[in-house]
Structure formats: structure tokens, C-alpha cells
């Protein structure tokens, strides 16, 4: 594993959430071994919270049973939101589909001081943004942390979110949560979904305890709701 503690996700709940996001993204994953650097491709099909088992699609090309039966850990590599993700774990079965244990840690260099909760692959979490108290902008929440939030808007709103613009009068409503007002800087904006949408990253300019509490409560409730829904699938 890469030796960069600041980029390692090792909290059990955060590891689970990141694995679920990888599964729902349906991205191709490169699978390799130290003794066989040439990789094959697979995808993550299921994340079993209760047994801590991952199920992957049959790799292509199929690695030899001799290799997968060894005690050597398999290395999985992919990109999520243009950021590299790397984790290693032991293969426990390789019959048609690949089964492994949960990794103890995942390399994911978010370059942020605070944990970022990714909501993009859970469900479309509808949020509402108000500018100047009157302009209402429906949008989707992609991710959130204590110091920033990423939202997806229809492309027609692109001109409102020029990079480096400071927005002093933005009010954000999260599902089942009190709304809050922030001053935010447009950190980045990128066109997505064939120019039909724009993803906007907002950096909160001042951390206030009451706003941090609202965000923490939202993340806690959303994470626990996700875990409960996953557990109910297998009970």
C-alpha cells in the first residue's frame, strides 16, 4: 500500500461507504498481483456489510487459479471523480465471480482537511440552493464535507458559477435537515452529462459551529441510513 497516511481511509464505516460508491459507480477496476504486474479488468458487483465480503465480476483475462490461490494479496486500482483509488486484499474464491475480504484501508488522496461524504452513487439527493434569498435553484448533491460541498445543476445555470467567484448570499437546504447560509467560493466547475449539467464545487469560507453541526448530522444520518438499507438486503 502507498505510504501516505493522510490519504488512507481506514475507518470501518468510511471504508464501507467508499466501497459502496465504487460499486454504484460501475467503474472498471484493474486487478493485478505483485508477481504479475500485468492487470486484468473487473468491476465490483456486491458489497456485503455483514460478512465483510466483496464480490467482483469475472476478471478479463481470467487470472490463473494458481495465482489466486496463493497468499499474495490482489491489488485493485481505479479512478473515482478523477482521483486514484488503490486497495489490497486477499482473494478467497475465484469461481466464475471473484470474492475477497474487505480491505483494511483504501488509498484515496482527497486533498482535503475533512472527510468528504460522497452521495452521487447512493441516490439522487435533491437539494435546493437560494441566491440573494429569491433565486431558487434545484440541484443534486454529489458530495459534502465540513469545508465544502459539490452540487450538480442544469447547464443553464453555468453562468452563475464562474470559478473563483465569491458568493456571499447562498442558502442551502439539505433533505430532512435545517437549511443554512454560507459565504462560499466557487472552487471548480466542470461540464458533465454531455453538456446537460454542470458540477460545482463550493468552498465554505468560514467554518461556523452551527453549520458544521448541521453538516455532521446530515452525514451521520445519511451514512447510517445507507448501512441500514444494505443490511436489510441480506436479512
C-alpha positions as CSV (number, residue, x, y, z in Angstrom):
1,X,0.0,0.0,0.0
2,X,1.2,3.5,-0.7
3,X,2.8,5.1,2.4
4,X,0.7,8.3,2.8
5,X,-1.3,8.3,6.0
6,X,-3.2,11.4,5.1
7,X,-4.6,9.7,2.0
8,X,-5.6,6.4,3.7
9,X,-9.2,5.7,4.6
10,X,-9.2,3.2,7.4
11,X,-12.3,3.9,9.4
12,X,-14.6,0.9,9.0
13,X,-17.7,3.0,8.1
14,X,-15.8,5.2,5.7
15,X,-14.2,2.1,4.0
16,X,-17.7,0.6,3.6
17,X,-19.2,3.8,2.2
18,X,-16.3,4.2,-0.3
19,X,-16.7,0.6,-1.4
20,X,-20.4,1.2,-1.9
21,X,-19.6,4.3,-4.0
22,X,-17.2,2.2,-6.1
23,X,-19.9,-0.4,-6.6
24,X,-22.6,2.1,-7.7
25,X,-20.2,3.9,-10.0
26,X,-19.8,0.7,-12.0
27,X,-16.3,1.8,-13.0
28,X,-13.9,-0.8,-14.4
29,X,-11.2,-1.8,-11.9
30,X,-7.7,-3.0,-12.7
31,X,-6.7,-6.2,-10.8
32,X,-3.0,-7.1,-10.5
33,X,-0.5,-9.0,-8.3
34,X,3.0,-8.1,-7.3
35,X,4.4,-11.2,-9.0
36,X,2.3,-10.5,-12.1
37,X,2.1,-6.7,-12.8
38,X,0.0,-7.2,-16.0
39,X,-3.5,-6.4,-14.9
40,X,-6.9,-7.7,-15.8
41,X,-10.2,-5.8,-15.6
42,X,-13.2,-6.4,-13.4
43,X,-16.0,-4.5,-11.6
44,X,-17.4,-4.5,-8.1
45,X,-20.8,-6.2,-8.0
46,X,-21.7,-6.6,-4.4
47,X,-20.6,-5.2,-1.0
48,X,-21.7,-7.4,1.9
49,X,-21.6,-5.4,5.1
50,X,-22.5,-8.3,7.4
51,X,-19.8,-10.8,6.2
52,X,-17.3,-8.2,5.1
53,X,-17.2,-9.9,1.6
54,X,-16.7,-8.2,-1.8
55,X,-18.0,-9.9,-5.0
56,X,-16.4,-8.9,-8.3
57,X,-17.3,-9.7,-11.8
58,X,-15.3,-12.4,-13.6
59,X,-11.9,-10.8,-14.4
60,X,-10.9,-10.4,-18.1
61,X,-8.5,-12.0,-18.8
62,X,-9.0,-14.6,-16.1
63,X,-6.0,-14.9,-13.7
64,X,-4.8,-18.4,-13.2
65,X,-6.1,-20.4,-10.2
66,X,-2.6,-21.0,-9.1
67,X,-2.1,-17.3,-8.7
68,X,-5.4,-16.5,-7.0
69,X,-4.9,-19.5,-4.6
70,X,-1.7,-18.1,-3.2
71,X,-1.5,-16.0,-0.1
72,X,-0.4,-13.0,-2.2
73,X,-2.8,-10.1,-1.9
74,X,-4.5,-8.8,-5.0
75,X,-4.2,-5.1,-5.8
76,X,-7.3,-3.2,-7.1
77,X,-6.9,0.2,-8.8
78,X,-9.4,2.6,-10.3
79,X,-10.3,6.3,-10.6
80,X,-13.4,7.9,-9.0
81,X,-14.0,11.6,-9.7
82,X,-10.6,11.6,-11.4
83,X,-8.9,10.7,-8.1
84,X,-6.9,7.4,-7.8
85,X,-8.2,4.7,-5.5
86,X,-6.0,1.7,-4.5
87,X,-6.6,-1.1,-2.1
88,X,-5.2,-4.6,-1.5
89,X,-7.0,-7.7,-0.1
90,X,-6.9,-11.4,-0.2
91,X,-8.9,-13.4,-2.7
92,X,-11.0,-16.1,-1.0
93,X,-12.8,-17.5,-4.1
94,X,-12.4,-17.4,-7.9
95,X,-15.2,-19.5,-9.3
96,X,-17.0,-17.5,-12.1
97,X,-17.1,-14.5,-9.8
98,X,-14.2,-13.2,-7.6
99,X,-14.7,-12.9,-3.9
100,X,-12.4,-11.1,-1.5
101,X,-12.4,-9.8,2.1
102,X,-12.9,-6.1,2.8
103,X,-9.6,-4.2,2.6
104,X,-8.4,-2.8,6.0
105,X,-7.6,0.5,4.3
106,X,-8.1,2.3,1.0
107,X,-5.7,4.8,-0.6
108,X,-7.8,7.8,-1.6
109,X,-6.0,11.2,-1.8
110,X,-8.8,13.6,-1.5
111,X,-6.5,16.6,-0.7
112,X,-8.9,17.8,1.9
113,X,-8.7,18.5,5.6
114,X,-12.1,17.0,6.3
115,X,-13.7,13.7,5.3
116,X,-15.8,14.0,2.2
117,X,-19.0,12.0,2.1
118,X,-19.9,11.0,-1.5
119,X,-23.6,10.9,-2.2
120,X,-23.5,10.8,-6.0
121,X,-23.9,7.0,-6.2
122,X,-26.3,6.5,-3.4
123,X,-29.4,8.1,-4.9
124,X,-30.1,11.5,-6.3
125,X,-30.2,13.5,-3.2
126,X,-32.2,16.6,-4.1
127,X,-31.2,19.8,-2.6
128,X,-32.2,23.4,-3.1
129,X,-29.9,26.5,-3.3
130,X,-31.2,30.1,-2.9
131,X,-29.2,33.0,-4.3
132,X,-30.0,36.5,-3.0
133,X,-32.8,34.9,-1.0
134,X,-35.0,34.8,-4.1
135,X,-33.4,32.8,-6.9
136,X,-34.3,29.2,-6.3
137,X,-32.0,26.6,-7.9
138,X,-33.0,22.9,-7.6
139,X,-29.9,20.6,-7.8
140,X,-28.4,17.3,-6.8
141,X,-25.8,16.8,-4.0
142,X,-22.7,15.0,-5.2
143,X,-20.5,15.2,-2.1
144,X,-20.2,17.2,1.1
145,X,-17.7,17.8,3.9
146,X,-17.3,20.3,6.7
147,X,-15.5,22.8,4.4
148,X,-17.1,22.3,1.1
149,X,-20.0,21.0,-1.0
150,X,-20.3,19.8,-4.6
151,X,-23.6,20.2,-6.4
152,X,-24.9,19.3,-9.9
153,X,-27.0,22.0,-11.6
154,X,-28.7,22.1,-15.1
155,X,-26.2,23.6,-17.5
156,X,-28.4,26.7,-17.9
157,X,-27.1,27.9,-14.5
158,X,-23.4,27.7,-15.5
159,X,-23.0,31.5,-15.8
160,X,-23.9,31.9,-12.1
161,X,-20.9,29.8,-11.0
162,X,-17.8,31.2,-12.6
163,X,-14.6,29.7,-11.0
164,X,-13.2,31.9,-8.1
165,X,-16.4,33.8,-7.8
166,X,-17.2,34.6,-4.1
167,X,-20.9,34.1,-3.3
168,X,-21.9,35.8,0.0
169,X,-25.7,35.1,-0.1
170,X,-26.1,31.4,-0.7
171,X,-28.6,29.4,1.3
172,X,-28.6,25.6,1.1
173,X,-31.3,23.2,2.1
174,X,-30.4,19.5,2.6
175,X,-33.0,16.7,2.8
176,X,-34.6,16.4,6.2
177,X,-32.3,19.0,7.7
178,X,-32.3,22.6,8.7
179,X,-31.1,25.0,5.9
180,X,-28.0,27.1,6.4
181,X,-26.5,30.3,5.0
182,X,-22.8,30.4,3.9
183,X,-20.3,32.5,2.1
184,X,-18.7,30.3,-0.5
185,X,-16.1,30.4,-3.2
186,X,-16.6,28.6,-6.5
187,X,-13.5,26.3,-6.3
188,X,-14.2,24.4,-9.5
189,X,-16.9,23.9,-12.1
190,X,-17.0,21.2,-14.8
191,X,-19.4,20.3,-17.5
192,X,-21.0,16.8,-17.1
193,X,-23.5,14.6,-18.8
194,X,-22.9,15.8,-22.4
195,X,-23.3,19.5,-21.5
196,X,-26.6,19.0,-19.9
197,X,-25.3,19.6,-16.3
198,X,-22.5,21.4,-14.5
199,X,-20.9,20.1,-11.3
200,X,-19.9,23.0,-9.0
201,X,-17.5,22.7,-6.1
202,X,-18.1,25.3,-3.4
203,X,-15.6,26.0,-0.7
204,X,-17.1,27.3,2.6
205,X,-15.3,30.5,3.6
206,X,-16.0,30.5,7.3
207,X,-16.4,27.4,9.4
208,X,-19.2,28.1,12.0
209,X,-20.0,25.6,14.7
210,X,-23.8,25.6,14.0
211,X,-23.2,24.9,10.3
212,X,-20.6,22.2,11.0
213,X,-23.2,20.6,13.3
214,X,-25.9,20.6,10.6
215,X,-23.5,19.0,8.1
216,X,-22.2,16.4,10.6
217,X,-25.8,15.5,11.4
218,X,-26.7,15.1,7.8
219,X,-23.6,12.9,7.1
220,X,-24.3,10.8,10.1
221,X,-27.9,10.2,9.3
222,X,-27.2,9.5,5.6
223,X,-24.4,7.1,6.4
224,X,-26.4,5.2,8.9
225,X,-29.4,5.1,6.6
226,X,-27.2,3.6,3.9
227,X,-25.8,1.0,6.2
228,X,-29.2,0.0,7.5
229,X,-30.6,-0.3,3.9
230,X,-27.7,-2.5,2.9
231,X,-28.1,-4.7,6.0
232,X,-31.8,-5.1,5.2
233,X,-31.0,-6.6,1.8
234,X,-29.5,-9.6,3.5
235,X,-31.9,-10.2,6.3
